[in-house]
């Protein structure tokens, strides 16, 4: 598209020179009409390029935002896994020191509740990471599709 814009600008320059050399007013008018038409086409092409660039930049920004969210969620999952290991270790240490069967049963119930709660949280976070990953993939596909469309339209205009 840039080459087409440059070519049209060269044509405008040539036509302006021809106006200076033209002898008849009719011919000058014809050249001026051609110049106006070319300048209009140039403005349309520049506008098209700006709008396509804006769309592409917006899509890339959305993709970067989603990638950041995925990274944050992965960090949260990692922290939860660490906390789970820590809780499990605490539970093991507690089991060794407790002698009463009743106390052991209570501790086991607490541990099961903690594990169930942590398991739910892990599953929820993993689900969110999966969803965000899918969104990123869709956005990347959308970027590729838009890029291909822009390239095809650029080729058509050229």
TASUL-V48655 format. One line per field, one symbol per residue. phi: phi as a letter, one per 20 degrees, with the letter a starting at -180 (. if undefined). psi: psi as a letter, one per 20 degrees, with the letter a starting at -180 (. if undefined). Layout:
phi->???
psi->???
//
This chain:
phi->.fffffffffffffffffffefeeffffffffffffffffffffffffffffffffffffffffffffffffffffffffffffffffffffffffeedffffffffffffffffffffffgffffffffffffffffffffffffffffffffffff
psi->hhhgggghhggggghhhhghiqhqhgggggghgggggghggggggggggghhggggggghggghghhggggghhhgggghgghggggggggghghhiphphghggghgggggggggghggggggghggggghgggggghghgggghgggggghgggh.
//
